[in-house]
Amino acid sequence: MRMSYTPPFTITEKILHLVSEISEQIGILNARLGENVPSPMLRKRNQIKTIHSSLAIENNTLSLKQVTDIVNGKHVLGAPDEIQEVKNAIEAYRLMPELDAFKEKDLLKAHGLMMKDLVKQAGHYRQEGVGVFDSNGNCLHMAPPADRVPELMADLFQWVKTCKTHPLIYSCVFHYEFEFIHPLVDGNGRMGRYWQTMLLAHWKGIFAWLPVETIVKEHQQEYYSIIAKCDAAGESTLFIEFMLKCLLEAMENYEESDDAEDIAGLHDKLHDKLHDKFPELSEKSFEILEILKMHPSLKAEDIGMQVYLSERQVKTYLNTLKQAGLIVRVGSNKTGYWKVTIEV
């Protein structure tokens, strides 16, 4: 019988202090937001920041505006592979609510989307040896042999499912161990960060839309340096401290966007005006109305990204809103827009 695997790390006073501070920040943000998650538009902006930063760490050169345009379905000039990376990331982040953070098959499913049409082994563990090299060709990290990857990943998932460690800590440990194993032929960095978000969001939903990647991007060289130091030390303590600092910084720097107040006000006004008259309308219906009021030209696919629905589901909601007389289509399906008939 195989012994259970425990990744090596030490819980230091610094780690405990950071966990305490982050927990306090969670309380502050929850108190500020009350029972409401951020509006769809604010979630969208944060997700765009996350996608842009995570891909920029992996040397994608598209600007934040270009990523925003891709999300909004606009044509963008750029390297085809880089545009494909953004489109793939959009699909992967849209899938998040449907995935289980503790299932290997779901991680591979997400990788299949993240690396679609970019690598042949998308959605599968690598079948060859890989290493991490600097710009001069020096080997920074040689990953374990490919034939050991399934066993190592099974051990890692078994540990994260059964450990009694605090989620803030075990998510960091998972992230580091994932990068050490380097189980994928490509996309290990973005998937490691993506899956830490998955683990954190399972614990507290606030992490699903917090743009932590932007902080990691600001400390990119330190991120790589810390991973190298942990490789040399044979354990992930320094990486845990680093990622917890990034999480804390993201929470302390969190600010609603300039028009967040307007968005929140629109949300409340729509509820006040329509709730009694249309009690059958769901929360998703209100979210879609809110989006259409501010961005009437968005396509069903793009709306779906913001409200975590498939294109087909969005079209069903649009049809319901149309039948209720709350929206009308102006122009053709291809070039027209939705007009919200209710004044707020």
C-alpha positions as CSV (number, residue, x, y, z in Angstrom):
1,M,0.0,0.0,0.0
2,R,1.4,3.4,-1.0
3,M,1.9,6.0,1.7
4,S,0.0,9.2,1.3
5,Y,2.0,12.1,-0.1
6,T,2.4,15.4,1.8
7,P,4.2,18.3,-0.1
8,P,7.0,19.8,2.0
9,F,6.4,23.3,3.4
10,T,6.6,25.1,6.7
11,I,3.8,27.3,8.2
12,T,5.8,30.3,9.4
13,E,4.7,33.2,11.5
14,K,4.7,35.4,8.4
15,I,2.3,33.0,6.7
16,L,-0.1,32.9,9.7
17,H,0.0,36.7,9.8
18,L,-0.8,37.0,6.1
19,V,-3.7,34.5,6.4
20,S,-5.1,36.6,9.2
21,E,-4.8,39.8,7.3
22,I,-6.4,38.3,4.2
23,S,-9.3,36.9,6.3
24,E,-9.8,40.4,7.7
25,Q,-9.9,41.9,4.1
26,I,-12.4,39.3,3.1
27,G,-14.6,40.4,5.9
28,I,-14.2,44.1,4.9
29,L,-15.1,43.4,1.3
30,N,-18.0,41.2,2.2
31,A,-19.3,44.0,4.5
32,R,-18.9,46.5,1.7
33,L,-20.7,44.4,-0.9
34,G,-23.3,42.9,1.5
35,E,-25.1,40.0,-0.1
36,N,-24.4,41.1,-3.6
37,V,-21.6,40.0,-5.8
38,P,-20.1,42.6,-8.1
39,S,-22.2,43.6,-11.1
40,P,-21.8,41.7,-14.4
41,M,-20.0,44.6,-15.9
42,L,-17.5,44.9,-13.0
43,R,-17.0,41.1,-13.0
44,K,-16.3,41.4,-16.7
45,R,-13.7,44.1,-16.3
46,N,-11.9,42.2,-13.6
47,Q,-11.9,39.0,-15.7
48,I,-10.4,40.9,-18.6
49,K,-7.6,42.2,-16.3
50,T,-7.0,38.6,-15.1
51,I,-6.9,37.2,-18.6
52,H,-4.6,40.0,-19.9
53,S,-2.2,39.7,-17.0
54,S,-2.0,35.9,-17.0
55,L,-1.2,35.8,-20.7
56,A,1.2,38.7,-20.5
57,I,3.2,36.8,-18.0
58,E,3.5,34.1,-20.7
59,N,4.7,36.7,-23.2
60,N,1.4,37.5,-25.0
61,T,1.9,41.0,-26.3
62,L,-1.7,42.0,-26.8
63,S,-2.7,45.2,-24.9
64,L,-5.5,45.4,-22.4
65,K,-7.6,47.2,-25.0
66,Q,-7.1,44.5,-27.5
67,V,-8.1,41.8,-25.0
68,T,-11.2,43.9,-24.2
69,D,-12.1,44.2,-27.9
70,I,-11.7,40.4,-28.3
71,V,-14.0,39.8,-25.3
72,N,-16.5,42.2,-26.9
73,G,-16.4,40.3,-30.2
74,K,-14.6,43.0,-32.1
75,H,-12.0,42.4,-34.8
76,V,-8.4,42.8,-33.6
77,L,-5.2,42.9,-35.5
78,G,-2.5,40.8,-33.9
79,A,-0.6,37.5,-34.0
80,P,-3.1,34.7,-34.7
81,D,-1.7,32.5,-31.8
82,E,-2.0,35.4,-29.4
83,I,-5.6,36.1,-30.4
84,Q,-6.4,32.4,-30.0
85,E,-4.8,32.4,-26.5
86,V,-7.2,35.2,-25.5
87,K,-10.3,33.5,-27.0
88,N,-9.3,30.2,-25.3
89,A,-8.8,31.9,-21.9
90,I,-12.3,33.5,-22.3
91,E,-13.8,30.1,-22.8
92,A,-11.8,28.6,-19.9
93,Y,-12.8,31.3,-17.4
94,R,-16.4,31.0,-18.6
95,L,-16.3,27.3,-17.7
96,M,-15.1,27.9,-14.1
97,P,-18.5,27.7,-12.4
98,E,-19.1,24.3,-13.9
99,L,-15.7,22.8,-12.7
100,D,-14.8,20.9,-9.5
101,A,-11.6,22.3,-8.1
102,F,-10.8,18.8,-6.7
103,K,-11.1,16.7,-9.8
104,E,-8.2,16.0,-12.1
105,K,-10.4,15.5,-15.1
106,D,-11.8,19.0,-14.7
107,L,-8.3,20.5,-14.7
108,L,-7.6,18.6,-17.9
109,K,-10.9,19.8,-19.4
110,A,-10.0,23.4,-18.6
111,H,-6.5,22.9,-20.2
112,G,-8.2,21.5,-23.3
113,L,-10.0,24.8,-23.6
114,M,-7.1,27.0,-22.6
115,M,-4.8,25.5,-25.2
116,K,-7.2,24.6,-28.0
117,D,-5.7,24.8,-31.4
118,L,-2.4,25.8,-29.8
119,V,-0.8,22.5,-28.8
120,K,-1.6,18.9,-29.9
121,Q,-1.8,17.6,-26.3
122,A,-4.4,20.1,-25.1
123,G,-6.4,18.4,-22.4
124,H,-3.9,15.7,-21.7
125,Y,-0.7,15.3,-19.6
126,R,2.5,15.5,-21.5
127,Q,4.2,12.5,-23.1
128,E,7.7,13.9,-23.2
129,G,10.3,15.6,-21.0
130,V,10.1,19.3,-20.5
131,G,12.3,22.0,-18.9
132,V,12.1,25.7,-18.1
133,F,14.8,27.7,-19.8
134,D,15.8,31.4,-19.6
135,S,16.4,33.7,-22.6
136,N,20.0,32.5,-22.8
137,G,19.0,28.9,-23.0
138,N,20.1,28.0,-19.5
139,C,17.9,25.4,-17.8
140,L,16.1,26.8,-14.8
141,H,14.1,23.7,-14.0
142,M,14.0,20.2,-15.4
143,A,10.5,18.7,-14.7
144,P,10.0,15.1,-13.6
145,P,9.9,12.4,-16.3
146,A,6.6,12.2,-18.2
147,D,5.9,8.7,-17.0
148,R,5.7,9.9,-13.5
149,V,3.3,12.8,-14.1
150,P,0.0,10.8,-13.7
151,E,1.1,9.4,-10.3
152,L,2.5,12.8,-9.1
153,M,-0.7,14.6,-10.1
154,A,-2.9,11.9,-8.5
155,D,-1.0,12.3,-5.3
156,L,-1.3,16.1,-5.4
157,F,-5.0,16.0,-5.9
158,Q,-5.4,13.4,-3.2
159,W,-3.5,15.6,-0.8
160,V,-5.4,18.8,-1.6
161,K,-8.8,16.9,-1.2
162,T,-7.9,15.5,2.2
163,C,-5.5,17.9,3.9
164,K,-6.5,19.9,7.0
165,T,-4.4,22.9,5.9
166,H,-6.1,26.3,5.5
167,P,-7.4,26.9,1.9
168,L,-5.3,30.0,1.5
169,I,-2.2,27.9,2.2
170,Y,-3.1,24.7,0.4
171,S,-4.0,26.6,-2.8
172,C,-0.5,28.2,-2.8
173,V,1.1,24.8,-2.2
174,F,-0.9,23.3,-5.1
175,H,0.1,26.1,-7.4
176,Y,3.8,25.6,-6.6
177,E,3.7,21.8,-6.8
178,F,1.9,22.0,-10.1
179,E,4.6,24.2,-11.5
180,F,7.3,21.8,-10.2
181,I,5.6,18.8,-11.8
182,H,5.0,20.8,-15.0
183,P,2.4,18.2,-16.1
184,L,1.5,19.8,-19.4
185,V,3.4,20.2,-22.6
186,D,2.5,24.0,-22.5
187,G,0.3,26.3,-20.5
188,N,1.6,25.2,-17.1
189,G,2.0,28.8,-15.8
190,R,-1.5,30.0,-16.7
191,M,-3.1,26.7,-15.6
192,G,-1.3,26.8,-12.2
193,R,-2.6,30.3,-11.6
194,Y,-6.1,29.4,-12.9
195,W,-6.4,26.4,-10.7
196,Q,-5.3,28.3,-7.6
197,T,-8.2,30.6,-8.3
198,M,-10.4,27.6,-8.6
199,L,-9.4,26.3,-5.2
200,L,-9.8,29.7,-3.6
201,A,-13.2,30.4,-5.2
202,H,-14.4,27.0,-3.9
203,W,-13.6,28.4,-0.4
204,K,-14.8,32.0,-0.8
205,G,-16.6,33.1,-4.0
206,I,-15.0,36.5,-3.8
207,F,-11.8,35.1,-5.3
208,A,-13.6,34.1,-8.6
209,W,-13.6,37.7,-9.7
210,L,-10.7,39.3,-7.8
211,P,-7.9,40.2,-10.4
212,V,-5.0,38.6,-8.5
213,E,-3.1,38.0,-11.7
214,T,-2.5,41.7,-12.2
215,I,-0.5,41.8,-8.9
216,V,1.5,38.7,-10.0
217,K,2.2,40.4,-13.3
218,E,3.6,43.5,-11.4
219,H,6.0,41.1,-9.5
220,Q,6.7,38.8,-12.4
221,Q,10.5,38.5,-11.9
222,E,10.0,37.9,-8.2
223,Y,7.4,35.2,-9.1
224,Y,10.0,33.3,-11.2
225,S,12.8,33.9,-8.7
226,I,10.8,32.6,-5.8
227,I,9.9,29.4,-7.7
228,A,13.6,28.9,-8.4
229,K,14.5,29.4,-4.8
230,C,11.8,26.9,-3.7
231,D,13.1,24.4,-6.2
232,A,16.6,24.7,-4.7
233,A,15.2,24.4,-1.1
234,G,13.0,21.5,-2.0
235,E,9.9,23.0,-0.4
236,S,7.3,25.7,-1.1
237,T,7.4,28.0,2.0
238,L,8.7,31.1,0.2
239,F,6.2,30.7,-2.6
240,I,3.3,30.5,-0.1
241,E,4.5,33.7,1.5
242,F,4.9,35.4,-1.9
243,M,1.4,34.4,-3.2
244,L,-0.3,35.3,0.0
245,K,1.3,38.8,-0.3
246,C,-0.1,39.0,-3.8
247,L,-3.6,38.0,-2.6
248,L,-3.5,40.5,0.2
249,E,-2.3,43.3,-2.2
250,A,-5.1,42.5,-4.6
251,M,-7.6,42.8,-1.9
252,E,-6.2,45.9,-0.3
253,N,-6.0,47.6,-3.8
254,Y,-9.5,46.5,-4.8
255,E,-11.6,49.4,-6.0
256,E,-14.9,49.5,-7.8
257,S,-14.4,51.1,-11.3
258,D,-15.3,54.7,-11.8
259,D,-18.8,53.9,-13.0
260,A,-19.5,51.1,-10.5
261,E,-21.8,53.4,-8.6
262,D,-23.8,54.0,-11.8
263,I,-23.9,50.3,-12.5
264,A,-25.1,49.5,-8.9
265,G,-27.7,52.2,-9.2
266,L,-29.0,50.8,-12.5
267,H,-29.2,47.4,-11.0
268,D,-31.3,48.7,-8.1
269,K,-33.5,50.8,-10.3
270,L,-34.3,47.8,-12.6
271,H,-35.2,45.7,-9.6
272,D,-37.4,48.4,-8.0
273,K,-39.3,49.1,-11.3
274,L,-39.8,45.5,-12.5
275,H,-39.8,43.1,-9.6
276,D,-43.5,43.6,-8.6
277,K,-44.7,43.8,-12.2
278,F,-42.7,40.8,-13.4
279,P,-42.2,38.5,-10.4
280,E,-41.3,35.6,-12.7
281,L,-38.1,37.3,-13.8
282,S,-35.0,35.7,-12.5
283,E,-31.8,37.3,-11.3
284,K,-30.1,36.4,-14.5
285,S,-32.8,38.3,-16.4
286,F,-32.1,41.4,-14.5
287,E,-28.3,40.9,-15.1
288,I,-28.9,40.6,-18.9
289,L,-31.2,43.7,-18.9
290,E,-28.5,45.6,-17.0
291,I,-25.8,44.6,-19.6
292,L,-28.1,45.4,-22.6
293,K,-28.9,48.8,-21.1
294,M,-25.2,49.7,-21.1
295,H,-24.0,47.7,-24.1
296,P,-27.0,47.1,-26.5
297,S,-24.9,45.7,-29.3
298,L,-23.4,42.8,-27.4
299,K,-24.0,39.4,-29.0
300,A,-25.5,36.5,-27.0
301,E,-22.1,34.7,-26.8
302,D,-20.5,37.8,-25.2
303,I,-23.4,38.3,-22.8
304,G,-23.0,34.6,-21.8
305,M,-19.4,35.2,-20.8
306,Q,-20.5,37.9,-18.3
307,V,-23.3,36.0,-16.7
308,Y,-21.8,32.5,-16.9
309,L,-24.4,31.1,-19.3
310,S,-24.1,29.3,-22.7
311,E,-25.1,31.2,-25.9
312,R,-28.2,29.0,-26.1
313,Q,-29.2,29.8,-22.5
314,V,-28.8,33.5,-23.1
315,K,-31.0,33.4,-26.2
316,T,-33.7,31.7,-24.1
317,Y,-33.5,34.6,-21.6
318,L,-33.5,37.2,-24.5
319,N,-36.6,35.6,-25.9
320,T,-38.4,35.7,-22.5
321,L,-37.5,39.4,-22.1
322,K,-38.7,40.1,-25.6
323,Q,-42.0,38.4,-25.0
324,A,-42.4,40.4,-21.8
325,G,-41.9,43.6,-23.9
326,L,-38.8,44.6,-22.0
327,I,-36.5,44.5,-25.1
328,V,-37.0,44.9,-28.8
329,R,-34.5,44.0,-31.6
330,V,-33.5,47.0,-33.8
331,G,-32.0,46.0,-37.1
332,S,-30.8,42.6,-38.3
333,N,-29.5,39.8,-36.1
334,K,-26.0,40.4,-37.4
335,T,-25.6,44.2,-37.3
336,G,-28.5,45.3,-35.1
337,Y,-28.8,45.9,-31.3
338,W,-31.2,45.3,-28.4
339,K,-33.2,48.3,-27.2
340,V,-34.4,48.1,-23.5
341,T,-37.9,49.6,-23.5
342,I,-38.0,50.3,-19.8
343,E,-36.8,53.8,-18.7
344,V,-34.7,54.0,-15.5
